[in-house]
Amino acid sequence: MDGERGYPWHLPPALALHLEILRYPILARRIRERMRQELFARGIITPEAFEAEVREKALSPSAWRGSPIPSARSRRRNGRSGWPRSGTS
């Protein structure tokens, strides 16, 4: 999908799909709903398991693990109030 749509680099399939859906903001909600229905219909995941995973990822601070941008909470814990500045610790 990446090369076909003009992305000059290889993207993970999930990210490429997300970027593709962003091109259709009016239809995005319907597209995602249809994708969920396909997942359920094909038995890939149950609606209950899907909702549990969504809830877990939404509530888990580790969902952002690996992000180079520290959260506001961690900055406050470390005594910082703003964005980290390059060259300072």
ZAGU-872752 format. One record per residue: x, y, z of N, C-alpha, C in turn. Coordinates in steps of 0.05 Angstrom, whole numbers, plus 5000, padded with zeros to 4 digits. Layout:
! ZAGU-872752
XYZXYZXYZ/...
This chain:
! ZAGU-872752
501749765000500050005000501750255000/504050245014505750485016506650594989/507950424973508850514947506650594929/504350464930502150524913501050804918/501150894943499951144950501951374950/504451324943506351534942508051574967/507751404987509451435010512251335002/514351505005516951434996518451235015/517251145036518550975055516650745062/517750535073516150305081514850365108/512350325110510850375135509750105145/509550085172508249845182505349845172/504249615166501549605155499449755170/499449745197497449885213497650185209/500150285208500550575204499750665176/500450505156499650565129496550575126/495250385139492350375139491150625152/492250695175491350935190491651185173/493951215160494451445143492551445119/491951215109490051195086487251285095/486351195118483751265128483551565133/485751685142485851975147485152135121/485652015098485052155073482052185068/480452045084477452045080476152115107/476352365116475352435143472352395146/470852435125467852405126467152115129/468551945116467951655116469451495137/471351615151473051475170471551315190/469551425202467951285222466651035211/465451065187464150835174466250615166/468550705157470650515149471550355173/472050495195472950355219470850165230/468350245229466150075238465949825221/466249855195466149635176468549445181/470849555186473149395192472749235218/471649355238471049215263469048985258/466949035242464948835236466248595221/468148655204469648435189471248275209/472648405227474248265247472448075263/470148165271468248005287467047785270/466247845246464947645228466847415221/469447485218471447285210472547125235/471647205258472447065282475347135291/476347355281479147435288479247515317/477147655326476947745354474047775360/473347725385470547765393470048055401/467548155399467048425407467948485436/467548285454468248325482471248345485/472748175471475748185473476748445461/475448535439476248785426475849015445/473549035458472949245477474849245501/475549005510477348975533480149075525/481049005501483649095492483749405488/481549515477481449805473481549945500/479949845519479949965546482649945559/483949715557486549675569488649865558/488649895531490550065519490050365524/487450435527486750705532487550795561/487450605579487950665607490850615615/492350475599495050395606497050615600/498550715620500650905613502850785597/503150515598505250385583504650385553/502250465546501550475517503350685503/504350875519506051085508508951025513/509550785524512350715530514050735504/516350835507518150865484517851135470/515851285479515551555467517851735476/519051885458521252055466520252305482/517652345482516552585496515452495523/516652585545515652505571512952625577/511352475592508652575599508852805618/506752965620506753185639507053085667/505852865673506052745700508952685707/510352555689513152485694514852735696/514252935681515853185682515353315710/512953315720512353435746513753275768/513753005765515152835785518152895786/519252965763522153015761522753315766/520853465773521253745779521453925755/520553835732520653995707517754085701/517554325690514954415683514354435653/516454455637516054485608517154255592/517354295567518554095549521554075554/522653835551525553815555527053975534/529254095543530854255525533254095516/534054125491536353975482538854085495/540653895502543153975514543054025544/540654005556540454035585539253785597/539653735622538553495635536753575658/
